[in-house]
């Protein structure tokens, strides 16, 4: 059996060793603080969206995917999330002379009840916009299932929130949809999005 | 108290019945790489589909393979030598608990790495993993070693390496277990997860051990230990940043397939290079101290 040649240890550590231990802990703390800084800067990094035709500009999370389809002014999705992708959607709707806010929301609900599984409205409330104007909000829920039945995925419960505001004869519906397990966390992102929305 | 004077007061050639550590470490790497590599190659060559329960049981049992090999190769022989390292299992258990209580929750719940890091460029991923997961892992394992073995259980340089290996075993076991439990990979993919988690933590731990050795046995400049911790975090960050890209195949219209053989080659190469580099630094440091000792005491060591 092989043996190593050893030397008697000094149980007490020297001042130099004490300093090296202290410096090591300082390095770890500084490294973690830099990590927090990098996390915050990347998590809160935003891109600017501007649509001159609709008169809308907004800042959205840079890592989200922007989609400008015909139905919406625009839509952004967090593609990094597994399961249902958290979505913020901005839609512009024409409003008639007698167009009440509640009628618009009921119209949206009717449309969604034909598209979403187990769609149900949770309630209505008022929402204070960053410029202190009042908007109306509608909370709802539905079940999201994978489009392909061959993927054999588990359905997700999705919570949604619509903010409806009417200005200059035009209604703007800003919607958040997120899996119920992360809904509260995503609500903070949604509030930041609304704070930076110019309409 | 000046360390070199204390060495001088003892017999330089005093022999301890202490198990050599590098051979054990190499054997552990060879056996684990051979078993996991064999499973990965078998999985590629013979794509046998196991039923879900059997696949899960096999994958979960694979996570304990490094621990079992370590117990057989490094821990059991300790009890046959004159002066065994008595705290190996304690260090491994406390490191595993540290990973469970602090390491993983900090990385997942506080740093939320999966939300922002995987989508960044390679350079940003390396920096990000180094400053978050790397610092957490290296910091926790250093703290465990600091309070359990430094300096009371350090008799020879090999002790630091042996205890750093024990710390890496405990830490990587918990990480592998959680990964396999959550992702439920096929057994051949579980093999690459276990091997890569083990390699990342062991290679990183070796640099922590080198720092402790330099600090304690050579009474090195106070920045040497933090520099080694930084190297440990950097190695951790580089491997964590590069490995997923090598395991995943390129996207195509037919979809993306895993490439575990690429991962296996990368992990084995990284282990080989890092262990060789660490051994070189270890031997060099030992040689320098021996020369300094002979120079200080005269050619006969008197």
Interface residues (C-beta under 8 A of the other chain):
Chain A: X1 X2 X3 X4 X5 X6 X7 X8 X9 X10 X11 X12 X13 X14 X16 X17 X19 X20 X21 X23 X24 X25 X26 X27 X28 X31 X32 X34 X35 X36 X38 X39 X42 X43 X63 X80
Chain B: X1 X2 X3 X6 X7 X10 X12 X13 X14 X15 X16 X17 X18 X19 X20 X23 X80 X81 X111 X112 X114 X115 X116 X117 X118 X119 X120 X124 X127 X128 X130 X131 X132 X134 X135 X136 X138 X139 X142 X146 X150 X151 X152 X154 X155 X156 X158 X211 X215 X216 X217 X219 X220 X221 X222 X223 X224 X225 X226 X229 X230 X233
